[in-house]
């Protein structure tokens, strides 16, 4: 798998959250690698907040959406994820992918999800969740 220099996962001290940045068209393996790194951050830091900046991400393949709903979200819930902020894409296809990936997370796993157009607004919301 090639290194994607603009997509990454890290811990943000300011918001006490796992932060993922997803850019462009990612292969299922590239996406899953970053998502699993975020899961590791949630578990190791024992935190309950995550921010995904998907503003520049393109469409997710249906297999990735299915993986998120059946594998990733259950693990994230078990790790303690309660608050999930998204900085959303402007293009309609990116929005459709995001909606497909997150459709069941709130109802099934009780994760509070909010969508933002700017990263600062997303961070401010996460800071307000203690």
MISE-534104 format. One record per residue (C-alpha): residue number from 1; residue in one letter; x, z, y. Coordinates in steps of 0.001 Angstrom, whole numbers, plus 524288, in hexadecimal, padded with zeros to 5 digits. Example, Ala and Ser with C-alpha at 12.3 -4.5 7.8 and 13.67 -1.06 7.14 Angstrom:
<rotors>
vexpa | zagu | X | Z | Y
1 | a | 8300C | 81E78 | 7EE6C;
2 | s | 83566 | 81BE4 | 7FBDC;
</rotors>
This chain:
<rotors>
vexpa | zagu | X | Z | Y
1 | x | 80000 | 80000 | 80000;
2 | x | 80534 | 7FC64 | 80D46;
3 | x | 80721 | 806C6 | 817A0;
4 | x | 7FC9C | 80638 | 8220D;
5 | x | 80374 | 80AE2 | 82E4D;
6 | x | 7F731 | 80C94 | 8367B;
7 | x | 7EE4A | 8136A | 82CC6;
8 | x | 7F1BD | 8217A | 8298E;
9 | x | 7ED7A | 82F5C | 82695;
10 | x | 7F24F | 83B7C | 82DB8;
11 | x | 7EEDA | 8495A | 83195;
12 | x | 7EB13 | 84B7B | 83FD4;
13 | x | 7EE0F | 8593C | 844A5;
14 | x | 7E5BE | 857B1 | 850FF;
15 | x | 7D92A | 8556C | 8495F;
16 | x | 7DD5A | 85C3D | 83CBC;
17 | x | 7D8F6 | 84FF9 | 835AC;
18 | x | 7DDB9 | 8459D | 82C62;
19 | x | 7DE8A | 838DB | 83409;
20 | x | 7DE42 | 82B7C | 82DE4;
21 | x | 7E0D1 | 81EC1 | 834E9;
22 | x | 7DC46 | 81265 | 82E2D;
23 | x | 7DFF5 | 80515 | 833BE;
24 | x | 7DC83 | 7F751 | 82F89;
25 | x | 7D8F4 | 7F2AE | 82200;
26 | x | 7DDC2 | 7FCB3 | 81835;
27 | x | 7DE8B | 7FA3B | 809B9;
28 | x | 7D725 | 8040C | 80164;
29 | x | 7E421 | 80A2E | 7FD70;
30 | x | 7E8BD | 80B56 | 80B88;
31 | x | 7DBF9 | 81197 | 80FC4;
32 | x | 7DBA2 | 81AFA | 80435;
33 | x | 7E9B2 | 81F21 | 80698;
34 | x | 7E6B4 | 8232D | 81491;
35 | x | 7D9C6 | 8298F | 810BC;
36 | x | 7E09E | 83168 | 8060E;
37 | x | 7EB3B | 83589 | 80FA7;
38 | x | 7E062 | 83AA8 | 81881;
39 | x | 7DA99 | 841FA | 80CFF;
40 | x | 7E7E5 | 8481D | 80A65;
41 | x | 7E89B | 84C95 | 81896;
42 | x | 7DB04 | 852B6 | 817A7;
43 | x | 7DEEB | 859FA | 80B3E;
44 | x | 7EC8B | 85E65 | 80F45;
45 | x | 7E8D9 | 862A6 | 81D0A;
46 | x | 7DBD4 | 86873 | 81882;
47 | x | 7D4B4 | 861DE | 823C1;
48 | x | 7C6B6 | 85D2B | 824F9;
49 | x | 7C7F4 | 8523D | 82F18;
50 | x | 7CBCE | 84401 | 82E80;
51 | x | 7CC80 | 838DA | 83831;
52 | x | 7CD25 | 82AAF | 833E3;
53 | x | 7D0BD | 820A6 | 83E2E;
54 | x | 7CAE2 | 81453 | 83865;
55 | x | 7C90E | 80D27 | 84540;
56 | x | 7D293 | 8025F | 84142;
57 | x | 7CF78 | 80231 | 832C7;
58 | x | 7C8EC | 7F67C | 82C8E;
59 | x | 7BF24 | 7F60C | 82166;
60 | x | 7C08A | 7FF10 | 815AA;
61 | x | 7BE78 | 7F916 | 8085F;
62 | x | 7B256 | 7FE04 | 8011E;
63 | x | 7BB1A | 8040F | 7F6A8;
64 | x | 7C166 | 80CA0 | 80124;
65 | x | 7B423 | 810BD | 8065C;
66 | x | 7B010 | 81476 | 7F88F;
67 | x | 7BCDC | 81BF1 | 7F686;
68 | x | 7BAA5 | 82383 | 80321;
69 | x | 7ACEF | 8277C | 7FF1E;
70 | x | 7AFD9 | 82AED | 7F0F3;
71 | x | 7BDE6 | 82FF2 | 7F14A;
72 | x | 7C316 | 832DC | 7FEEC;
73 | x | 7B791 | 839B4 | 80575;
74 | x | 7B55B | 8430C | 7F9FA;
75 | x | 7C3D0 | 846BA | 7FA53;
76 | x | 7C38A | 84836 | 8092B;
77 | x | 7B797 | 850FC | 8085B;
78 | x | 7BE50 | 85947 | 7FDFE;
79 | x | 7CA59 | 85A17 | 806CA;
80 | x | 7C1C1 | 85F7F | 811BC;
81 | x | 7BED9 | 853D1 | 81A78;
82 | x | 7B37F | 85728 | 82373;
83 | x | 7B57C | 84F47 | 82FF1;
84 | x | 7B8F3 | 840D8 | 82FF6;
85 | x | 7BADD | 83927 | 83C9E;
86 | x | 7BC26 | 82A72 | 83CDF;
87 | x | 7C125 | 821CC | 847C7;
88 | x | 7B92D | 815C9 | 84491;
89 | x | 7BC17 | 80740 | 844FB;
90 | x | 7B5FF | 7FE27 | 84ECE;
91 | x | 7B3A5 | 7F2E3 | 8455F;
92 | x | 7A735 | 7F284 | 83D67;
93 | x | 7AE1C | 7F098 | 8304A;
94 | x | 7B684 | 7FCA2 | 83237;
95 | x | 7AA7F | 8048C | 835D3;
96 | x | 7A35B | 7FFCD | 829B4;
97 | x | 7AED9 | 803DF | 8212A;
98 | x | 7AF36 | 81144 | 8276F;
99 | x | 7A0A1 | 81321 | 82588;
100 | x | 7A1B8 | 80F2E | 8174B;
101 | x | 7AD08 | 81852 | 814CE;
102 | x | 7A6A0 | 8241F | 81B53;
103 | x | 79869 | 821FE | 817C9;
104 | x | 79737 | 82D37 | 80E1A;
105 | x | 7A1A2 | 8368F | 81318;
106 | x | 798D1 | 83E2A | 81C2E;
107 | x | 78D13 | 83F69 | 81335;
108 | x | 79427 | 840F1 | 80646;
109 | x | 79FC2 | 84939 | 80A7B;
110 | x | 79AE1 | 84FE7 | 816D2;
111 | x | 7A619 | 84ADB | 81F12;
112 | x | 7A30E | 849FC | 82D9C;
113 | x | 7A6FB | 83C6A | 83230;
114 | x | 7A796 | 837DA | 8404E;
115 | x | 7AB5B | 82A82 | 845AA;
116 | x | 7B2F2 | 82836 | 8523D;
117 | x | 7B80B | 81CBA | 85A18;
118 | x | 7C410 | 823F7 | 85F13;
119 | x | 7CDF4 | 82C51 | 857CF;
120 | x | 7CE08 | 836D8 | 8625A;
121 | x | 7BF5F | 838E2 | 860D0;
122 | x | 7C0F8 | 83A13 | 8521D;
123 | x | 7CC01 | 843F1 | 853C5;
124 | x | 7C415 | 84BE4 | 85D86;
125 | x | 7B8C4 | 84CA6 | 853EA;
126 | x | 7C1D5 | 85127 | 848FD;
127 | x | 7C803 | 85B87 | 851BB;
128 | x | 7BA4F | 860CF | 8544D;
129 | x | 7B847 | 862B4 | 84598;
130 | x | 7BF18 | 86F1F | 84157;
</rotors>
